[in-house]
Amino acid sequence: MNEDIWIIIPAYNEEKNIGKVIDKTKEYVKNIIVADDGSR
């Protein structure tokens, strides 16, 4: 796993899906940032 790679995941009202996305992404990279774009 490459520790130099960061993933930024934009999210807008993704509460139903974001957990699955993060879990799958963690298989490939260690560093993940989720940017919430004003969800309601």
PDB file of N, H, CA, C and O in Angstrom:
ATOM      1  N   MET A   1       0.854  -1.178   0.000  1.00  0.00           N
ATOM      2  CA  MET A   1       0.000   0.000   0.000  1.00  0.00           C
ATOM      3  C   MET A   1       0.897   1.237   0.000  1.00  0.00           C
ATOM      4  O   MET A   1       1.818   1.338   0.810  1.00  0.00           O
ATOM      5  N   ASN A   2       0.632   2.158  -0.892  1.00  0.00           N
ATOM      6  H   ASN A   2      -0.116   2.076  -1.550  1.00  0.00           H
ATOM      7  CA  ASN A   2       1.436   3.366  -1.037  1.00  0.00           C
ATOM      8  C   ASN A   2       0.931   4.447  -0.091  1.00  0.00           C
ATOM      9  O   ASN A   2      -0.210   4.895  -0.207  1.00  0.00           O
ATOM     10  N   GLU A   3       1.780   4.868   0.848  1.00  0.00           N
ATOM     11  H   GLU A   3       2.706   4.504   0.942  1.00  0.00           H
ATOM     12  CA  GLU A   3       1.384   5.878   1.831  1.00  0.00           C
ATOM     13  C   GLU A   3       1.501   7.294   1.293  1.00  0.00           C
ATOM     14  O   GLU A   3       1.077   8.235   1.963  1.00  0.00           O
ATOM     15  N   ASP A   4       2.067   7.475   0.096  1.00  0.00           N
ATOM     16  H   ASP A   4       2.412   6.710  -0.449  1.00  0.00           H
ATOM     17  CA  ASP A   4       2.204   8.804  -0.487  1.00  0.00           C
ATOM     18  C   ASP A   4       0.952   9.245  -1.234  1.00  0.00           C
ATOM     19  O   ASP A   4       0.825  10.415  -1.594  1.00  0.00           O
ATOM     20  N   ILE A   5       0.043   8.334  -1.464  1.00  0.00           N
ATOM     21  H   ILE A   5       0.146   7.384  -1.171  1.00  0.00           H
ATOM     22  CA  ILE A   5      -1.162   8.658  -2.227  1.00  0.00           C
ATOM     23  C   ILE A   5      -2.302   9.017  -1.283  1.00  0.00           C
ATOM     24  O   ILE A   5      -2.575   8.305  -0.316  1.00  0.00           O
ATOM     25  N   TRP A   6      -2.957  10.123  -1.579  1.00  0.00           N
ATOM     26  H   TRP A   6      -2.736  10.701  -2.364  1.00  0.00           H
ATOM     27  CA  TRP A   6      -4.144  10.563  -0.848  1.00  0.00           C
ATOM     28  C   TRP A   6      -5.316  10.582  -1.814  1.00  0.00           C
ATOM     29  O   TRP A   6      -5.165  10.975  -2.971  1.00  0.00           O
ATOM     30  N   ILE A   7      -6.470  10.165  -1.349  1.00  0.00           N
ATOM     31  H   ILE A   7      -6.592   9.846  -0.410  1.00  0.00           H
ATOM     32  CA  ILE A   7      -7.691  10.192  -2.143  1.00  0.00           C
ATOM     33  C   ILE A   7      -8.646  11.191  -1.498  1.00  0.00           C
ATOM     34  O   ILE A   7      -8.873  11.146  -0.289  1.00  0.00           O
ATOM     35  N   ILE A   8      -9.202  12.085  -2.299  1.00  0.00           N
ATOM     36  H   ILE A   8      -9.017  12.121  -3.281  1.00  0.00           H
ATOM     37  CA  ILE A   8     -10.224  13.019  -1.828  1.00  0.00           C
ATOM     38  C   ILE A   8     -11.541  12.612  -2.479  1.00  0.00           C
ATOM     39  O   ILE A   8     -11.657  12.569  -3.704  1.00  0.00           O
ATOM     40  N   ILE A   9     -12.522  12.315  -1.644  1.00  0.00           N
ATOM     41  H   ILE A   9     -12.427  12.350  -0.649  1.00  0.00           H
ATOM     42  CA  ILE A   9     -13.824  11.875  -2.137  1.00  0.00           C
ATOM     43  C   ILE A   9     -14.837  12.985  -1.888  1.00  0.00           C
ATOM     44  O   ILE A   9     -15.175  13.261  -0.737  1.00  0.00           O
ATOM     45  N   PRO A  10     -15.324  13.625  -2.942  1.00  0.00           N
ATOM     46  CA  PRO A  10     -16.377  14.630  -2.753  1.00  0.00           C
ATOM     47  C   PRO A  10     -17.700  13.925  -2.456  1.00  0.00           C
ATOM     48  O   PRO A  10     -18.019  12.901  -3.060  1.00  0.00           O
ATOM     49  N   ALA A  11     -18.460  14.485  -1.521  1.00  0.00           N
ATOM     50  H   ALA A  11     -18.201  15.316  -1.030  1.00  0.00           H
ATOM     51  CA  ALA A  11     -19.731  13.850  -1.151  1.00  0.00           C
ATOM     52  C   ALA A  11     -20.811  14.911  -0.968  1.00  0.00           C
ATOM     53  O   ALA A  11     -20.579  15.955  -0.359  1.00  0.00           O
ATOM     54  N   TYR A  12     -21.976  14.629  -1.498  1.00  0.00           N
ATOM     55  H   TYR A  12     -22.164  13.781  -1.993  1.00  0.00           H
ATOM     56  CA  TYR A  12     -23.137  15.497  -1.311  1.00  0.00           C
ATOM     57  C   TYR A  12     -24.346  14.592  -1.106  1.00  0.00           C
ATOM     58  O   TYR A  12     -24.796  13.926  -2.039  1.00  0.00           O
ATOM     59  N   ASN A  13     -24.863  14.571   0.103  1.00  0.00           N
ATOM     60  H   ASN A  13     -24.498  15.112   0.860  1.00  0.00           H
ATOM     61  CA  ASN A  13     -25.996  13.710   0.464  1.00  0.00           C
ATOM     62  C   ASN A  13     -25.720  12.240   0.126  1.00  0.00           C
ATOM     63  O   ASN A  13     -26.555  11.566  -0.477  1.00  0.00           O
ATOM     64  N   GLU A  14     -24.561  11.762   0.515  1.00  0.00           N
ATOM     65  H   GLU A  14     -23.883  12.309   1.005  1.00  0.00           H
ATOM     66  CA  GLU A  14     -24.152  10.383   0.212  1.00  0.00           C
ATOM     67  C   GLU A  14     -24.124   9.496   1.452  1.00  0.00           C
ATOM     68  O   GLU A  14     -23.378   8.518   1.491  1.00  0.00           O
ATOM     69  N   GLU A  15     -24.922   9.821   2.459  1.00  0.00           N
ATOM     70  H   GLU A  15     -25.529  10.616   2.427  1.00  0.00           H
ATOM     71  CA  GLU A  15     -24.867   9.068   3.711  1.00  0.00           C
ATOM     72  C   GLU A  15     -25.162   7.579   3.530  1.00  0.00           C
ATOM     73  O   GLU A  15     -24.688   6.760   4.317  1.00  0.00           O
ATOM     74  N   LYS A  16     -25.925   7.223   2.525  1.00  0.00           N
ATOM     75  H   LYS A  16     -26.311   7.888   1.886  1.00  0.00           H
ATOM     76  CA  LYS A  16     -26.248   5.808   2.300  1.00  0.00           C
ATOM     77  C   LYS A  16     -25.097   5.048   1.649  1.00  0.00           C
ATOM     78  O   LYS A  16     -25.002   3.830   1.798  1.00  0.00           O
ATOM     79  N   ASN A  17     -24.231   5.744   0.934  1.00  0.00           N
ATOM     80  H   ASN A  17     -24.308   6.733   0.813  1.00  0.00           H
ATOM     81  CA  ASN A  17     -23.195   5.070   0.144  1.00  0.00           C
ATOM     82  C   ASN A  17     -21.771   5.289   0.625  1.00  0.00           C
ATOM     83  O   ASN A  17     -20.890   4.493   0.298  1.00  0.00           O
ATOM     84  N   ILE A  18     -21.520   6.335   1.387  1.00  0.00           N
ATOM     85  H   ILE A  18     -22.236   6.981   1.652  1.00  0.00           H
ATOM     86  CA  ILE A  18     -20.142   6.734   1.665  1.00  0.00           C
ATOM     87  C   ILE A  18     -19.367   5.673   2.448  1.00  0.00           C
ATOM     88  O   ILE A  18     -18.163   5.516   2.242  1.00  0.00           O
ATOM     89  N   GLY A  19     -20.030   4.952   3.331  1.00  0.00           N
ATOM     90  H   GLY A  19     -21.007   5.080   3.498  1.00  0.00           H
ATOM     91  CA  GLY A  19     -19.349   3.901   4.091  1.00  0.00           C
ATOM     92  C   GLY A  19     -18.773   2.825   3.194  1.00  0.00           C
ATOM     93  O   GLY A  19     -17.633   2.400   3.379  1.00  0.00           O
ATOM     94  N   LYS A  20     -19.549   2.386   2.229  1.00  0.00           N
ATOM     95  H   LYS A  20     -20.476   2.731   2.078  1.00  0.00           H
ATOM     96  CA  LYS A  20     -19.085   1.359   1.287  1.00  0.00           C
ATOM     97  C   LYS A  20     -17.933   1.882   0.443  1.00  0.00           C
ATOM     98  O   LYS A  20     -16.969   1.167   0.172  1.00  0.00           O
ATOM     99  N   VAL A  21     -18.047   3.139   0.033  1.00  0.00           N
ATOM    100  H   VAL A  21     -18.830   3.720   0.253  1.00  0.00           H
ATOM    101  CA  VAL A  21     -16.991   3.744  -0.793  1.00  0.00           C
ATOM    102  C   VAL A  21     -15.684   3.820  -0.008  1.00  0.00           C
ATOM    103  O   VAL A  21     -14.621   3.491  -0.536  1.00  0.00           O
ATOM    104  N   ILE A  22     -15.761   4.251   1.244  1.00  0.00           N
ATOM    105  H   ILE A  22     -16.624   4.517   1.672  1.00  0.00           H
ATOM    106  CA  ILE A  22     -14.558   4.355   2.075  1.00  0.00           C
ATOM    107  C   ILE A  22     -13.957   2.975   2.319  1.00  0.00           C
ATOM    108  O   ILE A  22     -12.746   2.796   2.190  1.00  0.00           O
ATOM    109  N   ASP A  23     -14.789   2.003   2.668  1.00  0.00           N
ATOM    110  H   ASP A  23     -15.773   2.148   2.773  1.00  0.00           H
ATOM    111  CA  ASP A  23     -14.284   0.650   2.915  1.00  0.00           C
ATOM    112  C   ASP A  23     -13.557   0.094   1.697  1.00  0.00           C
ATOM    113  O   ASP A  23     -12.484  -0.493   1.830  1.00  0.00           O
ATOM    114  N   LYS A  24     -14.126   0.271   0.526  1.00  0.00           N
ATOM    115  H   LYS A  24     -14.998   0.747   0.417  1.00  0.00           H
ATOM    116  CA  LYS A  24     -13.500  -0.244  -0.698  1.00  0.00           C
ATOM    117  C   LYS A  24     -12.208   0.513  -1.015  1.00  0.00           C
ATOM    118  O   LYS A  24     -11.220  -0.087  -1.438  1.00  0.00           O
ATOM    119  N   THR A  25     -12.221   1.827  -0.810  1.00  0.00           N
ATOM    120  H   THR A  25     -13.024   2.315  -0.466  1.00  0.00           H
ATOM    121  CA  THR A  25     -11.044   2.646  -1.098  1.00  0.00           C
ATOM    122  C   THR A  25      -9.889   2.287  -0.167  1.00  0.00           C
ATOM    123  O   THR A  25      -8.731   2.316  -0.583  1.00  0.00           O
ATOM    124  N   LYS A  26     -10.191   1.947   1.093  1.00  0.00           N
ATOM    125  H   LYS A  26     -11.132   1.924   1.431  1.00  0.00           H
ATOM    126  CA  LYS A  26      -9.148   1.589   2.059  1.00  0.00           C
ATOM    127  C   LYS A  26      -8.379   0.340   1.659  1.00  0.00           C
ATOM    128  O   LYS A  26      -7.285   0.100   2.171  1.00  0.00           O
ATOM    129  N   GLU A  27      -8.925  -0.452   0.762  1.00  0.00           N
ATOM    130  H   GLU A  27      -9.814  -0.257   0.346  1.00  0.00           H
ATOM    131  CA  GLU A  27      -8.198  -1.621   0.269  1.00  0.00           C
ATOM    132  C   GLU A  27      -6.997  -1.208  -0.582  1.00  0.00           C
ATOM    133  O   GLU A  27      -6.068  -1.995  -0.765  1.00  0.00           O
ATOM    134  N   TYR A  28      -7.011   0.013  -1.099  1.00  0.00           N
ATOM    135  H   TYR A  28      -7.766   0.652  -0.950  1.00  0.00           H
ATOM    136  CA  TYR A  28      -5.987   0.465  -2.043  1.00  0.00           C
ATOM    137  C   TYR A  28      -5.105   1.582  -1.517  1.00  0.00           C
ATOM    138  O   TYR A  28      -3.923   1.640  -1.856  1.00  0.00           O
ATOM    139  N   VAL A  29      -5.651   2.470  -0.697  1.00  0.00           N
ATOM    140  H   VAL A  29      -6.611   2.423  -0.422  1.00  0.00           H
ATOM    141  CA  VAL A  29      -4.866   3.582  -0.153  1.00  0.00           C
ATOM    142  C   VAL A  29      -5.174   3.756   1.328  1.00  0.00           C
ATOM    143  O   VAL A  29      -6.255   3.407   1.803  1.00  0.00           O
ATOM    144  N   LYS A  30      -4.201   4.302   2.042  1.00  0.00           N
ATOM    145  H   LYS A  30      -3.323   4.585   1.656  1.00  0.00           H
ATOM    146  CA  LYS A  30      -4.348   4.488   3.489  1.00  0.00           C
ATOM    147  C   LYS A  30      -4.962   5.846   3.824  1.00  0.00           C
ATOM    148  O   LYS A  30      -5.665   5.978   4.825  1.00  0.00           O
ATOM    149  N   ASN A  31      -4.704   6.840   3.005  1.00  0.00           N
ATOM    150  H   ASN A  31      -4.133   6.732   2.191  1.00  0.00           H
ATOM    151  CA  ASN A  31      -5.086   8.216   3.313  1.00  0.00           C
ATOM    152  C   ASN A  31      -6.303   8.641   2.500  1.00  0.00           C
ATOM    153  O   ASN A  31      -6.256   8.716   1.273  1.00  0.00           O
ATOM    154  N   ILE A  32      -7.397   8.917   3.214  1.00  0.00           N
ATOM    155  H   ILE A  32      -7.435   8.855   4.212  1.00  0.00           H
ATOM    156  CA  ILE A  32      -8.653   9.280   2.558  1.00  0.00           C
ATOM    157  C   ILE A  32      -9.218  10.531   3.221  1.00  0.00           C
ATOM    158  O   ILE A  32      -9.278  10.629   4.447  1.00  0.00           O
ATOM    159  N   ILE A  33      -9.628  11.475   2.396  1.00  0.00           N
ATOM    160  H   ILE A  33      -9.579  11.395   1.400  1.00  0.00           H
ATOM    161  CA  ILE A  33     -10.327  12.667   2.870  1.00  0.00           C
ATOM    162  C   ILE A  33     -11.699  12.675   2.216  1.00  0.00           C
ATOM    163  O   ILE A  33     -11.812  12.532   0.999  1.00  0.00           O
ATOM    164  N   VAL A  34     -12.748  12.843   3.026  1.00  0.00           N
ATOM    165  H   VAL A  34     -12.656  12.958   4.015  1.00  0.00           H
ATOM    166  CA  VAL A  34     -14.097  12.986   2.488  1.00  0.00           C
ATOM    167  C   VAL A  34     -14.483  14.449   2.643  1.00  0.00           C
ATOM    168  O   VAL A  34     -14.502  14.977   3.754  1.00  0.00           O
ATOM    169  N   ALA A  35     -14.791  15.099   1.530  1.00  0.00           N
ATOM    170  H   ALA A  35     -14.776  14.670   0.627  1.00  0.00           H
ATOM    171  CA  ALA A  35     -15.178  16.510   1.533  1.00  0.00           C
ATOM    172  C   ALA A  35     -16.689  16.601   1.348  1.00  0.00           C
ATOM    173  O   ALA A  35     -17.209  16.358   0.259  1.00  0.00           O
ATOM    174  N   ASP A  36     -17.384  16.952   2.425  1.00  0.00           N
ATOM    175  H   ASP A  36     -16.962  17.149   3.309  1.00  0.00           H
ATOM    176  CA  ASP A  36     -18.837  17.110   2.370  1.00  0.00           C
ATOM    177  C   ASP A  36     -19.142  18.474   1.773  1.00  0.00           C
ATOM    178  O   ASP A  36     -18.655  19.497   2.254  1.00  0.00           O
ATOM    179  N   ASP A  37     -19.942  18.480   0.734  1.00  0.00           N
ATOM    180  H   ASP A  37     -20.337  17.649   0.343  1.00  0.00           H
ATOM    181  CA  ASP A  37     -20.241  19.711   0.007  1.00  0.00           C
ATOM    182  C   ASP A  37     -21.630  20.250   0.358  1.00  0.00           C
ATOM    183  O   ASP A  37     -22.455  20.485  -0.524  1.00  0.00           O
ATOM    184  N   GLY A  38     -21.875  20.441   1.647  1.00  0.00           N
ATOM    185  H   GLY A  38     -21.204  20.250   2.364  1.00  0.00           H
ATOM    186  CA  GLY A  38     -23.126  21.064   2.075  1.00  0.00           C
ATOM    187  C   GLY A  38     -24.318  20.134   2.118  1.00  0.00           C
ATOM    188  O   GLY A  38     -25.434  20.546   1.803  1.00  0.00           O
ATOM    189  N   SER A  39     -24.102  18.877   2.503  1.00  0.00           N
ATOM    190  H   SER A  39     -23.195  18.542   2.759  1.00  0.00           H
ATOM    191  CA  SER A  39     -25.214  17.933   2.586  1.00  0.00           C
ATOM    192  C   SER A  39     -26.276  18.427   3.549  1.00  0.00           C
ATOM    193  O   SER A  39     -26.010  19.213   4.459  1.00  0.00           O
ATOM    194  N   ARG A  40     -27.491  17.941   3.319  1.00  0.00           N
ATOM    195  H   ARG A  40     -27.707  17.303   2.580  1.00  0.00           H
ATOM    196  CA  ARG A  40     -28.597  18.314   4.208  1.00  0.00           C
ATOM    197  C   ARG A  40     -29.064  17.137   4.990  1.00  0.00           C
ATOM    198  O   ARG A  40     -29.989  17.256   5.792  1.00  0.00           O
TER     199      ARG A  40
END
